[in-house]
Amino acid sequence: MDFVPDYTLAKKQVHEEYFNRYTSAYVVTNEDLRISMNFVPKKCNNALVVAASGDHPLFCSLYGAQHVDTFDVSYNAKCMMDIKVAALNCMDYVDYGQFLEDLHISCKSQSVNITNVKYMDKILQKLPKTEAEYIRALNEEPLFSRGPSPIVSGVLPTFKEYCKLRKKIVKPYDFFLTGISKLETYLEKSYDFVHLSNIFDYVSEGSYADLLLPLMQHLNPGGRIVLENFDDDCGFGLDYMERKILSNVNNSFVLKKSKYLHILERVR
Ligand SMILES: C[S@@+](CC[C@H](N)C(=O)[O-])C[C@H]1O[C@@H](n2cnc3c(N)ncnc32)[C@H](O)[C@@H]1O
């Protein structure tokens, strides 16, 4: 059965800082996805990434994933991702950037009015009915207020990337509405690439292994899981990963470290 949003709860939770079911979504990413998506394996049939602003799945597709499943604890993230895919399919390059910028500015302002944003009406007609009704009902709430300015941040696709995306992304991404702790219960396939950067910052350090080990069972040989750089962010490094995680998987994974990321790669 489709998810039925709770408008009353949404009006309350959208103002909370911690990630929840109705956390305000990022309009564009604050990560450099052009670095982490370089780790999408050459042959990548299935990938799994957070929905966030929609940029994670879009860049994952751009860097070679054939099919991308998405998840997020926030329903607003799913809405933002679907808005972006709809915008991509009905706007030219300049309008797309301006539309995201206008949405960002509206949601950051004191007097939010989402349906007043130019082209929003057209986009809402392309969204699933429940989502369009939800956005209309919460028109004056900052549903999409996180993250940097789309135009200033430099994270919008280039014109060439935009043209590639328009050809490749013709329908919404599949989505699981769940926090990372229950994600594994939704998974029915195995993946070549799983992107978890910036998710583990928000879970308790003691639960890393419990969360990661089940997801590692869903990785194909040659597949990779991208994590953030634990050394820099949380004080956990190779030592922790080796003791708590790699020792549990019979040498079937290796840990690689780049400047910004930890990569768990399944070798057999
Ligand atoms: C962690 S935030 C950080 C923003 C991110 N760096 C970006 O570029 O969009 C990204 C997304 O993760 C979601 N999120 C946060 N904690 C989560 C969790 N425990 N499980 C699932 N999704 C989560 C948020 O709702 C948000 O949409």
Ligand as a Chemical Component Dictionary entry (heavy atoms), coordinates in Angstrom:
data_LIG
# 
_chem_comp.id                   LIG 
_chem_comp.type                 NON-POLYMER 
_chem_comp.pdbx_formal_charge   0 
_chem_comp.three_letter_code    LIG 
# 
loop_
_chem_comp_atom.comp_id 
_chem_comp_atom.atom_id 
_chem_comp_atom.alt_atom_id 
_chem_comp_atom.type_symbol 
_chem_comp_atom.charge 
_chem_comp_atom.model_Cartn_x 
_chem_comp_atom.model_Cartn_y 
_chem_comp_atom.model_Cartn_z 
_chem_comp_atom.pdbx_ordinal 
LIG C1  C1  C 0  22.447 12.738 5.711  1  
LIG S1  S1  S 1  21.713 14.028 4.803  2  
LIG C2  C2  C 0  23.090 15.003 4.384  3  
LIG C3  C3  C 0  23.002 15.766 3.089  4  
LIG C4  C4  C 0  23.809 15.224 2.022  5  
LIG N1  N1  N 0  25.207 15.461 2.292  6  
LIG C5  C5  C 0  23.431 15.723 0.657  7  
LIG O1  O1  O 0  24.322 16.063 -0.102 8  
LIG O2  O2  O -1 22.233 15.738 0.328  9  
LIG C6  C6  C 0  21.191 13.254 3.345  10 
LIG C7  C7  C 0  19.857 12.579 3.433  11 
LIG O3  O3  O 0  19.958 11.491 4.329  12 
LIG C8  C8  C 0  18.709 11.306 4.971  13 
LIG N2  N2  N 0  18.991 10.620 6.213  14 
LIG C9  C9  C 0  19.588 11.096 7.322  15 
LIG N3  N3  N 0  19.705 10.157 8.265  16 
LIG C10 C10 C 0  19.184 9.027  7.732  17 
LIG C11 C11 C 0  19.016 7.696  8.212  18 
LIG N4  N4  N 0  19.416 7.327  9.422  19 
LIG N5  N5  N 0  18.445 6.797  7.400  20 
LIG C12 C12 C 0  18.020 7.156  6.151  21 
LIG N6  N6  N 0  18.160 8.389  5.644  22 
LIG C13 C13 C 0  18.720 9.317  6.418  23 
LIG C14 C14 C 0  18.169 12.709 5.129  24 
LIG O4  O4  O 0  16.753 12.720 5.211  25 
LIG C15 C15 C 0  18.681 13.422 3.890  26 
LIG O5  O5  O 0  17.727 13.443 2.866  27 
# 
loop_
_chem_comp_bond.comp_id 
_chem_comp_bond.atom_id_1 
_chem_comp_bond.atom_id_2 
_chem_comp_bond.value_order 
_chem_comp_bond.pdbx_ordinal 
LIG C1  S1  SING 1  
LIG S1  C2  SING 2  
LIG S1  C6  SING 3  
LIG C2  C3  SING 4  
LIG C3  C4  SING 5  
LIG C4  N1  SING 6  
LIG C4  C5  SING 7  
LIG C5  O1  DOUB 8  
LIG C5  O2  SING 9  
LIG C6  C7  SING 10 
LIG C7  O3  SING 11 
LIG C7  C15 SING 12 
LIG O3  C8  SING 13 
LIG C8  N2  SING 14 
LIG C8  C14 SING 15 
LIG N2  C9  SING 16 
LIG N2  C13 SING 17 
LIG C9  N3  DOUB 18 
LIG N3  C10 SING 19 
LIG C10 C11 SING 20 
LIG C10 C13 DOUB 21 
LIG C11 N4  SING 22 
LIG C11 N5  DOUB 23 
LIG N5  C12 SING 24 
LIG C12 N6  DOUB 25 
LIG N6  C13 SING 26 
LIG C14 O4  SING 27 
LIG C14 C15 SING 28 
LIG C15 O5  SING 29 
# 
